């Protein structure tokens, strides 16, 4: 994952969504052999440790903060021939103690065309709207809600393909899936 800082250029992220309420079998990842619970965009999922809502996604070669109004900001640019799948989440920590931001969900993965698997990296949106550089260094406090981008770098052909795209979330020993397209 390449990460940069630059002067604000005025570009914004386009959010594309697709809703689907189905229960899907957990195939693809060796550790995901159990049944997955389907959820759709903007539906709140509540577990013992957190509440999360998938608020949208985009596929682009450059991911920039959409609500930052400062002069300098951080962004992520995919390597040549690749793009990012950027899945946006709102997450509330229901644990009674601080949790490292990149550990609030056990894992987030993208499954392309029912067989290609990509793990996501956590990127936190700071209070000023910019991206925080190191989600593994900062915590989310009890009952605090934060915005996250889950980034998976994938081949460029996925952007123009019509094949399925699923986001799989693992938290508290359960698997949740949202069909993005």
C-alpha positions as CSV (number, residue, x, y, z in Angstrom):
1,X,0.0,0.0,0.0
2,X,1.5,3.3,-1.0
3,X,0.6,6.3,1.1
4,X,1.3,10.0,0.3
5,X,0.7,13.5,1.6
6,X,-0.1,16.3,-0.9
7,X,-1.8,19.7,-1.2
8,X,-5.6,19.4,-1.5
9,X,-6.6,19.2,-5.2
10,X,-10.3,19.5,-4.9
11,X,-11.0,15.9,-6.0
12,X,-13.7,13.9,-4.2
13,X,-14.5,10.2,-4.0
14,X,-17.5,8.9,-5.9
15,X,-19.5,6.3,-3.9
16,X,-21.2,3.5,-5.7
17,X,-23.4,1.0,-3.9
18,X,-25.5,-2.1,-4.5
19,X,-27.9,-3.5,-1.9
20,X,-28.5,-7.2,-1.5
21,X,-30.0,-9.1,1.4
22,X,-29.0,-12.7,1.0
23,X,-27.4,-15.3,3.3
24,X,-24.3,-16.6,1.5
25,X,-22.3,-19.7,2.4
26,X,-18.8,-19.0,3.6
27,X,-16.6,-20.3,0.8
28,X,-13.2,-19.0,-0.4
29,X,-11.1,-18.6,2.7
30,X,-9.9,-21.7,4.5
31,X,-10.8,-20.1,7.9
32,X,-14.2,-19.0,6.7
33,X,-16.0,-22.3,6.4
34,X,-19.1,-21.4,8.4
35,X,-22.2,-19.7,7.2
36,X,-22.0,-15.9,6.6
37,X,-24.8,-13.5,7.6
38,X,-25.7,-11.2,4.7
39,X,-26.1,-7.4,5.3
40,X,-26.6,-4.5,3.1
41,X,-25.3,-1.0,2.8
42,X,-26.4,1.4,5.6
43,X,-27.7,-1.5,7.8
44,X,-26.2,-1.4,11.3
45,X,-24.7,-4.7,12.5
46,X,-24.4,-5.0,16.3
47,X,-22.0,-7.5,17.9
48,X,-20.7,-7.9,21.5
49,X,-17.7,-5.7,20.8
50,X,-18.9,-3.2,18.2
51,X,-21.5,-1.8,15.9
52,X,-20.6,-1.3,12.3
53,X,-22.3,0.1,9.2
54,X,-20.9,-0.2,5.6
55,X,-21.7,3.3,4.2
56,X,-20.4,2.8,0.6
57,X,-17.5,1.9,-1.6
58,X,-15.5,3.1,-4.6
59,X,-12.9,1.8,-6.9
60,X,-10.1,4.2,-7.8
61,X,-6.4,4.4,-8.3
62,X,-6.1,7.3,-5.8
63,X,-8.0,7.5,-2.5
64,X,-8.3,10.9,-0.9
65,X,-10.2,12.1,2.2
66,X,-13.5,13.5,1.0
67,X,-14.3,15.9,3.9
68,X,-10.9,17.5,4.6
69,X,-10.7,21.3,4.3
70,X,-7.1,21.9,5.2
71,X,-4.1,22.6,3.1
72,X,-2.1,19.4,3.4
73,X,-3.6,15.9,3.6
74,X,-2.8,12.2,3.2
75,X,-3.8,10.0,0.3
76,X,-3.3,6.5,-1.0
77,X,-2.2,5.8,-4.6
78,X,-2.2,2.3,-6.0
79,X,0.9,1.0,-7.8
80,X,0.9,1.0,-11.6
81,X,-1.7,-1.4,-13.1
82,X,-3.7,-1.6,-9.8
83,X,-6.6,0.2,-8.2
84,X,-8.0,0.3,-4.6
85,X,-11.3,-1.0,-3.6
86,X,-12.2,1.5,-0.8
87,X,-15.0,0.2,1.5
88,X,-16.2,2.8,4.0
89,X,-17.4,1.9,7.4
90,X,-18.7,3.7,10.5
91,X,-17.7,1.7,13.6
92,X,-18.6,2.1,17.2
93,X,-16.5,0.4,19.9
94,X,-18.8,-1.3,22.4
95,X,-15.9,-2.8,24.4
96,X,-15.4,-1.4,27.9
97,X,-11.8,-0.6,27.2
98,X,-9.8,1.1,24.4
99,X,-9.2,-1.1,21.3
100,X,-6.5,-0.6,18.7
101,X,-8.2,0.8,15.7
102,X,-6.9,-1.9,13.3
103,X,-8.2,-4.6,15.7
104,X,-11.8,-3.5,16.2
105,X,-12.8,-5.9,13.4
106,X,-10.8,-9.1,13.2
107,X,-10.6,-8.9,9.4
108,X,-12.1,-7.3,6.3
109,X,-11.7,-9.0,3.0
110,X,-12.8,-8.5,-0.6
111,X,-13.9,-11.5,-2.7
112,X,-13.9,-10.9,-6.4
113,X,-15.8,-13.2,-8.8
114,X,-16.5,-15.7,-6.0
115,X,-12.8,-16.9,-5.9
116,X,-10.2,-14.1,-5.7
117,X,-9.4,-12.9,-2.2
118,X,-7.9,-9.6,-1.0
119,X,-7.3,-8.6,2.6
120,X,-8.1,-5.0,3.5
121,X,-5.9,-2.5,5.4
122,X,-7.5,-0.2,7.9
123,X,-7.3,3.5,7.3
124,X,-8.9,5.8,9.9
125,X,-10.5,9.2,9.3
126,X,-9.2,11.6,11.9
127,X,-11.4,14.3,13.5
128,X,-10.2,16.9,11.0
129,X,-11.3,14.7,8.1
130,X,-7.8,13.7,7.0
131,X,-6.6,10.1,7.0
132,X,-4.6,9.0,10.1
133,X,-1.4,7.4,9.0
134,X,-1.0,4.5,11.4
135,X,-4.3,2.8,12.6
136,X,-2.2,0.3,14.5
137,X,-0.8,3.0,16.8
138,X,-4.1,4.6,17.9
139,X,-7.1,3.4,19.8
140,X,-10.8,3.8,19.6
141,X,-12.3,4.6,23.0
142,X,-15.3,2.8,24.6
143,X,-18.6,3.9,22.9
144,X,-16.7,6.1,20.4
145,X,-17.7,6.0,16.8
146,X,-15.1,6.5,14.0
147,X,-15.1,6.5,10.2
148,X,-12.8,3.9,8.5
149,X,-11.7,3.1,5.0
150,X,-10.9,-0.5,4.3
151,X,-8.4,-0.5,1.4
152,X,-7.6,-3.5,-0.8
153,X,-5.2,-3.1,-3.7
154,X,-6.4,-5.1,-6.7
155,X,-5.7,-5.4,-10.4
156,X,-7.2,-2.7,-12.6
157,X,-9.4,-5.1,-14.5
158,X,-11.6,-5.5,-11.5
159,X,-12.8,-1.9,-11.9
160,X,-14.3,-2.4,-15.3
161,X,-15.5,-6.0,-14.7
162,X,-19.1,-6.9,-14.0
163,X,-18.1,-9.9,-11.9
164,X,-19.3,-10.1,-8.3
165,X,-17.6,-8.1,-5.5
166,X,-18.3,-9.0,-1.9
167,X,-17.0,-7.5,1.3
168,X,-16.5,-10.1,4.1
169,X,-16.2,-8.9,7.7
170,X,-15.1,-11.1,10.6
171,X,-15.9,-9.9,14.1
172,X,-16.5,-11.7,17.4
173,X,-16.2,-15.1,15.7
174,X,-19.0,-14.3,13.2
175,X,-18.8,-13.7,9.4
176,X,-20.8,-11.0,7.7
177,X,-21.0,-10.4,4.0
178,X,-22.2,-7.5,1.9
179,X,-22.6,-7.8,-1.9
180,X,-21.1,-4.6,-3.3
181,X,-22.0,-5.5,-6.9
